[in-house]
Amino acid sequence: MFSYLELVELPNGDIVLQRSDDDSEPLVVISFSEASRQFMAAPPLEVARAMIQAGIEVASEAPEISMEEEIEGEELLDMTSPDNKTVH
């Protein structure tokens, strides 16, 4: 059975990607601070949609890229470490 995905803005302002036919935990949760919302030219739901689309595109290309390769002079993250990571 195919399940549709939907983006929903919750009353607390978080935006979640969830299955439309399931009440389980969301697949993705995006939280924007008030400061970041002030800089957005588009509504937060549209920004979240663009972020999800970009993530899907990168994930679909991921097998072509080794996590240890360097891309444009930047070293990719070692995803095996439990520490927080920052990508610039």
Backbone as CSV, one residue per row, in Angstrom:
resi,resn,N_x,N_y,N_z,CA_x,CA_y,CA_z,C_x,C_y,C_z
1,MET,0.841,-1.188,0.000,0.000,0.000,0.000,0.878,1.239,0.000
2,PHE,0.585,2.176,-0.880,1.348,3.406,-1.003,0.856,4.420,0.013
3,SER,1.781,5.109,0.671,1.439,6.119,1.660,1.874,7.486,1.154
4,TYR,0.990,8.465,1.194,1.321,9.829,0.795,2.003,10.545,1.948
5,LEU,2.878,11.481,1.603,3.537,12.294,2.606,2.961,13.692,2.552
6,GLU,2.942,14.352,3.714,2.422,15.709,3.770,3.272,16.551,4.707
7,LEU,3.364,17.835,4.392,4.000,18.806,5.277,2.898,19.500,6.058
8,VAL,3.073,19.579,7.370,2.055,20.187,8.229,2.736,21.151,9.183
9,GLU,2.183,22.361,9.303,2.675,23.305,10.304,1.861,23.093,11.575
10,LEU,2.536,22.750,12.650,1.889,22.483,13.931,1.586,23.790,14.662
11,PRO,0.685,23.760,15.641,0.347,24.976,16.394,1.558,25.641,17.061
12,ASN,2.598,24.855,17.403,3.788,25.430,18.045,4.762,26.037,17.030
13,GLY,4.424,25.978,15.729,5.261,26.557,14.684,6.192,25.570,14.013
14,ASP,6.387,24.391,14.608,7.209,23.364,13.964,6.527,22.889,12.690
15,ILE,7.334,22.484,11.735,6.815,21.936,10.483,7.278,20.496,10.406
16,VAL,6.338,19.589,10.164,6.673,18.168,10.138,6.343,17.557,8.791
17,LEU,7.170,16.594,8.395,6.888,15.751,7.246,6.394,14.440,7.829
18,GLN,5.178,14.068,7.450,4.573,12.866,8.016,3.784,12.116,6.961
19,ARG,3.492,10.870,7.286,2.618,10.084,6.412,1.186,10.565,6.629
20,SER,0.450,10.730,5.558,-0.905,11.278,5.669,-1.891,10.302,6.282
21,ASP,-1.584,9.014,6.222,-2.526,8.005,6.713,-2.052,7.325,7.995
22,ASP,-1.163,7.989,8.736,-0.563,7.350,9.897,-0.359,8.391,10.996
23,ASP,-0.593,8.019,12.236,-0.403,8.936,13.361,0.924,8.698,14.079
24,SER,1.839,7.980,13.439,3.119,7.695,14.076,4.001,8.948,14.100
25,GLU,5.183,8.809,14.674,6.131,9.911,14.778,6.452,10.484,13.398
26,PRO,6.576,11.824,13.284,6.905,12.432,11.986,8.247,11.928,11.469
27,LEU,8.400,11.926,10.150,9.654,11.528,9.529,10.714,12.610,9.695
28,VAL,10.298,13.883,9.631,11.200,15.028,9.755,10.476,16.114,10.543
29,VAL,11.219,16.801,11.410,10.693,17.961,12.132,11.626,19.130,11.861
30,ILE,11.073,20.250,11.412,11.849,21.460,11.157,11.336,22.550,12.086
31,SER,12.256,23.142,12.845,11.910,24.238,13.760,12.708,25.478,13.367
32,PHE,12.015,26.573,13.126,12.663,27.839,12.816,12.556,28.736,14.038
33,SER,13.651,29.373,14.401,13.613,30.338,15.496,12.877,31.588,15.017
34,GLU,12.446,32.399,15.966,11.779,33.652,15.589,12.734,34.547,14.809
35,ALA,14.006,34.544,15.185,14.989,35.369,14.474,15.115,34.928,13.021
36,SER,15.136,33.619,12.779,15.258,33.145,11.399,13.984,33.423,10.607
37,ARG,12.828,33.366,11.257,11.567,33.652,10.570,11.520,35.098,10.074
38,GLN,12.163,36.008,10.809,12.166,37.414,10.418,12.948,37.654,9.133
39,PHE,13.893,36.787,8.819,14.720,36.949,7.624,14.155,36.240,6.399
40,MET,13.122,35.454,6.574,12.572,34.675,5.462,11.734,35.551,4.539
41,ALA,12.021,35.447,3.246,11.225,36.171,2.257,9.957,35.386,1.915
42,ALA,9.981,34.079,2.153,8.838,33.209,1.869,8.277,32.686,3.193
43,PRO,7.030,32.229,3.184,6.456,31.641,4.400,7.262,30.419,4.855
44,PRO,7.357,30.195,6.161,8.136,29.061,6.683,7.750,27.711,6.067
45,LEU,6.487,27.499,5.773,6.065,26.233,5.176,6.690,26.058,3.791
46,GLU,6.809,27.130,3.028,7.437,27.059,1.697,8.947,26.831,1.813
47,VAL,9.576,27.443,2.810,11.005,27.229,3.037,11.246,25.772,3.420
48,ALA,10.405,25.235,4.302,10.527,23.836,4.710,10.332,22.904,3.513
49,ARG,9.386,23.217,2.640,9.161,22.400,1.445,10.412,22.373,0.576
50,ALA,11.037,23.535,0.387,12.266,23.597,-0.409,13.392,22.812,0.260
51,MET,13.468,22.866,1.580,14.493,22.112,2.307,14.287,20.613,2.131
52,ILE,13.048,20.167,2.221,12.743,18.738,2.058,13.077,18.299,0.630
53,GLN,12.689,19.098,-0.354,12.997,18.759,-1.749,14.504,18.652,-1.967
54,ALA,15.264,19.599,-1.412,16.722,19.556,-1.551,17.292,18.313,-0.872
55,GLY,16.757,17.968,0.281,17.218,16.773,0.985,16.948,15.504,0.208
56,ILE,15.788,15.425,-0.422,15.451,14.254,-1.236,16.391,14.152,-2.424
57,GLU,16.688,15.285,-3.053,17.620,15.282,-4.189,19.003,14.806,-3.762
58,VAL,19.496,15.302,-2.638,20.812,14.891,-2.156,20.803,13.412,-1.773
59,ALA,19.747,12.964,-1.118,19.671,11.562,-0.713,19.628,10.633,-1.916
60,SER,18.992,11.071,-2.990,18.921,10.225,-4.172,20.260,10.141,-4.890
61,GLU,21.144,11.105,-4.664,22.474,11.110,-5.260,23.523,10.528,-4.328
62,ALA,23.195,10.307,-3.080,24.156,9.897,-2.060,24.991,8.677,-2.412
63,PRO,24.453,7.629,-3.037,25.303,6.469,-3.330,26.480,6.799,-4.237
64,GLU,26.396,7.868,-5.001,27.484,8.253,-5.890,28.623,8.935,-5.148
65,ILE,28.384,9.361,-3.909,29.366,10.125,-3.159,29.804,9.334,-1.933
66,SER,31.092,9.127,-1.788,31.635,8.493,-0.591,31.655,9.528,0.522
67,MET,31.271,9.149,1.706,31.242,10.079,2.826,32.646,10.537,3.212
68,GLU,33.680,9.898,2.705,35.045,10.275,3.046,35.700,11.105,1.939
69,GLU,35.011,11.309,0.823,35.552,12.106,-0.274,35.519,13.584,0.076
70,GLU,36.342,14.341,-0.604,36.293,15.788,-0.485,35.557,16.349,-1.684
71,ILE,34.653,17.280,-1.426,33.902,17.919,-2.491,34.179,19.408,-2.414
72,GLU,34.670,19.962,-3.495,34.971,21.390,-3.576,35.804,21.853,-2.394
73,GLY,36.788,21.047,-1.998,37.695,21.427,-0.933,37.150,21.264,0.463
74,GLU,35.927,20.864,0.611,35.318,20.666,1.922,35.243,19.185,2.227
75,GLU,35.677,18.787,3.402,35.595,17.386,3.783,34.190,17.097,4.270
76,LEU,33.602,15.995,3.806,32.269,15.614,4.251,32.333,15.062,5.662
77,LEU,31.196,15.013,6.303,31.115,14.567,7.685,31.325,13.072,7.834
78,ASP,31.929,12.685,8.946,31.990,11.280,9.330,30.696,11.011,10.089
79,MET,29.717,10.402,9.434,28.385,10.220,10.004,28.354,9.157,11.088
80,THR,29.474,8.487,11.369,29.480,7.464,12.408,29.657,8.050,13.786
81,SER,30.096,9.294,13.904,30.305,9.940,15.196,28.992,10.494,15.726
82,PRO,28.721,10.284,17.005,27.448,10.768,17.577,27.439,12.261,17.883
83,ASP,28.572,12.957,17.752,28.648,14.376,18.064,27.883,15.217,17.053
84,ASN,27.501,16.414,17.479,26.853,17.360,16.551,27.814,17.695,15.424
85,LYS,27.279,17.944,14.255,28.092,18.259,13.080,27.652,19.587,12.505
86,THR,28.581,20.308,11.917,28.292,21.558,11.240,28.816,21.475,9.821
87,VAL,27.983,21.812,8.858,28.390,21.838,7.461,28.254,23.263,6.980
88,HIS,29.294,23.769,6.322,29.256,25.142,5.798,29.194,25.096,4.308
